[in-house]
Amino acid sequence: MARSAAIERITKETQIKLSLEIDGKGEAQICTSVPFLDHMLDLFARHGLFDLKVEAHGDIDIDFHHTVEDIGIVLGTAFKEALGDKCGIRRYGNAVVPMDEVLASVATDLSGRPYLVYNVELPKVKIGDFDVELVREFFQGFVNHCGANLHLNLMYGDNVHHIVEACFKAAARALDQATQLDSRIEGVMSTKGKL
Ligand SMILES: O=P(O)(O)OC[C@@H](O)[C@@H](O)c1cnc[nH]1
């Protein structure tokens, strides 16, 4: 059974079409109208081995906030829909990813309970024309609609581009692990009963 989802979300602020295949090959077609987010989502797909297509338009004449946040919402929605009843998945995943001088750690639990821990202190700067404050908004939108616990910790690092990139790569690898199917597991790994 294909673990995939195709979501279209239209508001007065943003118009987003997204398709996700969890058991993919890391193939991405990303066009968000936010160049740095295109780059991050391309790496997210590649490192998570997800097939991901995103076409998004938004009120970027104001700023990138609504577009970035809403893409996080739609990606979280797609993961939730693609995972369905989550039967047989590993549920937990974690990754520690270096990127040059940076080390970033991400742990996730696809519990159904949304919770973001974001220990990634960043200066209020831009990467290109991308406000790095929007990284938190992206992941907050993601967890709220995926129903995941997601802990992002910057262990150390300096270059803001490297820090954000390491976070996206680590999140992808943690989610790849958590979404893996394991024949040893019957039913959803629950905190009640079996575990
Ligand atoms: O996944 P890789 O790190 O092999 O490639 C991407 C990376 O080289 C590129 O995005 C980058 C290099 N320095 C900042 N960003």
The ligand as an SDF file (V2000), in Angstrom:
LIG
                    3D

 15 15  0  0  0  0  0  0  0  0999 V2000
   24.1300   17.4750    1.0440 O   0  0  0  0  0  0  0  0  0  0  0  0
   25.5030   18.0900    0.7470 P   0  0  0  0  0  0  0  0  0  0  0  0
   26.0870   18.7370    1.9770 O   0  0  0  0  0  0  0  0  0  0  0  0
   26.4530   17.1560    0.0570 O   0  0  0  0  0  0  0  0  0  0  0  0
   25.2510   19.2650   -0.3620 O   0  0  0  0  0  0  0  0  0  0  0  0
   24.5760   20.3700   -0.0190 C   0  0  0  0  0  0  0  0  0  0  0  0
   25.5730   21.4030    0.4890 C   0  0  0  0  0  0  0  0  0  0  0  0
   26.8080   21.2390   -0.1310 O   0  0  0  0  0  0  0  0  0  0  0  0
   25.1590   22.7600    0.1420 C   0  0  0  0  0  0  0  0  0  0  0  0
   23.7760   22.9050    0.3490 O   0  0  0  0  0  0  0  0  0  0  0  0
   25.9150   23.7020    1.0430 C   0  0  0  0  0  0  0  0  0  0  0  0
   27.2550   23.7640    1.2610 C   0  0  0  0  0  0  0  0  0  0  0  0
   27.4710   24.7690    2.1380 N   0  0  0  0  0  0  0  0  0  0  0  0
   26.2820   25.2860    2.4570 C   0  0  0  0  0  0  0  0  0  0  0  0
   25.3160   24.6290    1.7860 N   0  0  0  0  0  0  0  0  0  0  0  0
  1  2  2  0
  2  3  1  0
  2  4  1  0
  2  5  1  0
  5  6  1  0
  6  7  1  0
  7  8  1  0
  7  9  1  0
  9 10  1  0
  9 11  1  0
 11 12  2  0
 11 15  1  0
 12 13  1  0
 13 14  2  0
 14 15  1  0
M  END
$$$$
